[in-house]
Amino acid sequence: MPLARDALHRFFGFDDFRPGQEDAVRAALDDRDVLVVMPTGAGKSLCYHLPALMREDLTIVVSPLVSLMQDQVQALERIGDPARPAVGLVNAQQDASVNRDVLARAASGELRLLYVAPERFSSPGFLEAIKGTTVG
């Protein structure tokens, strides 16, 4: 899987995958459903970060852990184009106008990763905002 290894090095600076990561990344890139169960610190996030950065569609990451999402967004912003990061976060702790801007960028195809809390799926406007967006 040379392309993924090249992207692994380019985006994250790693020369090789940890156990289980390459299979998960390959499955995601092949449009297969993936369930990854790994212990804390084993590199689960890379299993969806890397395919999301390599694909052209939008990956939605659903997590109830706002601080973890914020940390991951900040880390991904550092490896991308600082002027227009390919990652965004929508949550109740942000101003509504910031959330609208992030959703608009996701809908326009500008973002590769969108982090949201589970309750977003029941909030008015969220599903409408991403309707028509190609989600991988």
C-alpha positions in Angstrom: 0.0 0.0 0.0 2.6 2.5 -1.1 0.2 5.5 -1.4 -0.9 5.1 2.2 2.6 4.7 3.4 3.7 7.9 1.5 0.7 9.8 3.0 1.5 8.4 6.4 5.0 9.8 6.2 3.9 13.1 4.6 1.0 13.9 7.0 2.2 12.4 10.2 6.0 11.8 9.8 5.7 8.0 10.5 7.6 5.5 8.5 5.4 2.5 9.3 2.0 1.6 10.6 1.3 0.2 14.1 -0.4 -3.3 14.2 -3.9 -3.2 12.8 -3.7 0.3 11.3 -2.8 -0.6 7.8 -5.7 -3.0 7.5 -8.1 -0.4 8.8 -6.8 2.3 6.5 -6.9 0.0 3.5 -10.5 -1.0 4.3 -11.6 2.7 4.6 -9.8 3.6 1.3 -11.6 0.6 -0.3 -15.0 2.0 0.9 -15.6 -0.9 3.2 -17.2 -0.6 6.6 -14.6 -0.7 9.4 -14.8 -1.4 13.1 -11.5 -0.7 14.9 -11.1 -1.9 18.5 -7.7 -1.0 19.9 -6.5 -0.1 23.4 -5.9 3.5 24.4 -2.8 4.9 22.7 -2.7 2.3 20.0 -3.4 4.7 17.2 -7.1 4.5 16.4 -7.4 8.1 15.3 -4.9 7.6 12.5 -7.2 4.8 11.1 -9.7 7.5 10.2 -7.5 10.6 9.9 -5.3 9.2 7.2 -8.0 7.9 4.9 -10.0 11.1 5.4 -7.0 13.2 4.3 -6.4 11.0 1.3 -10.0 10.9 0.1 -12.0 13.6 -1.7 -15.3 13.1 0.3 -16.2 14.2 3.8 -15.5 12.0 6.8 -17.7 12.8 9.8 -16.3 11.9 13.2 -18.9 11.5 15.9 -17.7 11.8 19.5 -19.2 13.0 22.8 -15.7 14.1 24.0 -15.5 17.8 23.0 -12.0 18.4 24.4 -10.6 15.3 22.6 -12.2 16.5 19.3 -10.7 20.0 19.8 -7.3 18.5 20.4 -7.5 16.4 17.3 -8.7 19.3 15.2 -5.8 21.4 16.4 -3.3 18.7 15.7 -4.7 18.1 12.2 -4.7 21.9 11.5 -0.9 21.9 12.2 -0.2 19.4 9.5 -2.4 21.0 6.8 -2.7 24.3 5.2 -3.0 26.8 8.0 -4.9 29.3 5.9 -7.7 26.8 5.0 -7.5 23.7 7.2 -9.3 20.5 5.9 -10.8 19.8 9.3 -13.6 21.4 11.2 -15.5 21.1 14.5 -19.2 21.9 15.2 -20.2 22.0 18.9 -22.4 23.8 21.3 -19.4 25.6 22.9 -18.7 27.6 19.7 -20.6 30.6 18.5 -23.5 29.7 16.1 -21.9 31.7 13.3 -18.7 29.7 13.6 -20.7 26.5 13.4 -22.6 27.8 10.4 -19.3 28.6 8.7 -17.8 25.2 9.4 -20.9 23.5 8.0 -20.9 25.6 4.9 -17.2 24.7 4.3 -18.1 21.0 4.8 -21.0 21.2 2.4 -18.9 23.0 -0.2 -16.3 20.2 -0.2 -13.6 22.3 1.4 -13.3 20.0 4.5 -12.2 16.4 4.6 -13.0 15.8 8.3 -15.9 17.2 10.3 -16.0 16.5 14.1 -19.5 16.6 15.7 -21.1 15.5 18.9 -23.9 12.9 18.7 -26.6 15.3 19.5 -25.9 17.3 16.3 -27.9 14.7 14.4 -31.0 15.8 16.3 -30.4 19.5 16.1 -32.4 21.6 13.6 -30.5 22.4 10.5 -27.5 20.0 10.9 -28.8 17.3 8.5 -30.1 19.9 6.2 -26.7 21.7 6.1 -24.8 18.5 5.1 -27.6 17.2 2.8 -26.2 16.6 -0.6 -22.6 16.4 0.7 -20.8 13.3 -0.3 -19.9 11.6 3.0 -17.4 8.7 2.9 
